Amino acid sequence: MPRAIKHQINDERTVSDTTSEAWRSRCEAATVAMFSDTERSFFIHHVSERRGSAAAHEIESQAKTLRTNAIFFLARKPS
């Protein structure tokens, strides 16, 4: 799955403003999406304590979306 997420981010990189705050947030969410369940949970908890629950929820939501997209990408990919 990490490879599919990296592929998605690399595709987005070609059409995104990679100097923006939105891009930085997207890359952070992609990194979190590639974590194991335990690592993701730990990281989200840490963000919640440091940056607040809204920031943690946003990262968690984006990471979940990236993981879901990666699953669909892998399901469509011919073996």
C-alpha positions in Angstrom: 0.0 0.0 0.0 2.8 2.5 0.7 3.9 2.3 -3.0 0.3 3.1 -4.2 0.2 6.1 -1.8 3.6 7.3 -3.0 2.4 6.9 -6.6 -0.7 9.0 -5.9 1.3 11.8 -4.2 3.8 11.8 -7.1 0.9 12.3 -9.5 -0.5 15.1 -7.4 2.9 16.8 -7.2 2.9 17.5 -10.9 -0.3 19.6 -10.6 0.0 21.1 -7.1 1.7 24.1 -5.6 4.3 22.2 -3.7 5.3 25.4 -1.7 1.8 25.7 -0.1 0.6 24.9 3.4 -2.0 22.6 1.8 0.7 20.6 0.1 2.7 20.3 3.3 -0.5 19.0 5.0 -1.2 16.6 2.2 2.3 15.1 2.4 2.0 14.8 6.2 -1.3 12.9 5.7 0.3 10.7 3.1 3.2 9.8 5.5 0.7 9.0 8.2 -1.4 6.9 5.8 1.7 4.7 5.2 2.1 4.0 8.9 1.0 0.8 10.5 -2.3 1.0 12.5 -0.3 1.3 15.8 2.0 4.0 14.4 -1.0 5.9 13.0 -2.9 5.8 16.3 0.2 7.0 18.2 0.9 9.8 15.8 -2.7 11.0 15.8 -2.8 11.0 19.6 0.5 13.0 19.6 -0.9 15.6 17.1 -4.1 15.8 19.2 -2.1 16.7 22.3 0.3 19.1 20.5 -1.9 20.8 17.9 -5.5 20.0 19.0 -8.2 17.6 18.1 -9.2 19.5 15.0 -5.7 19.1 13.4 -5.6 15.5 14.5 -9.0 14.7 13.0 -8.0 16.4 9.7 -4.8 14.4 9.4 -6.6 11.2 10.3 -9.4 11.9 7.8 -7.0 12.7 5.0 -4.9 9.6 5.8 -8.0 7.4 5.7 -9.0 8.8 2.3 -5.5 8.2 0.9 -5.5 4.6 2.3 -9.0 4.0 0.7 -7.8 5.4 -2.6 -4.7 3.2 -2.5 -6.9 0.1 -1.9 -9.1 0.9 -4.9 -6.0 1.6 -7.0 -4.5 -1.7 -6.0 -7.8 -3.5 -6.7 -7.9 -2.1 -10.2 -4.3 -2.8 -11.0 -3.8 -5.9 -13.2 -1.7 -8.6 -11.5 
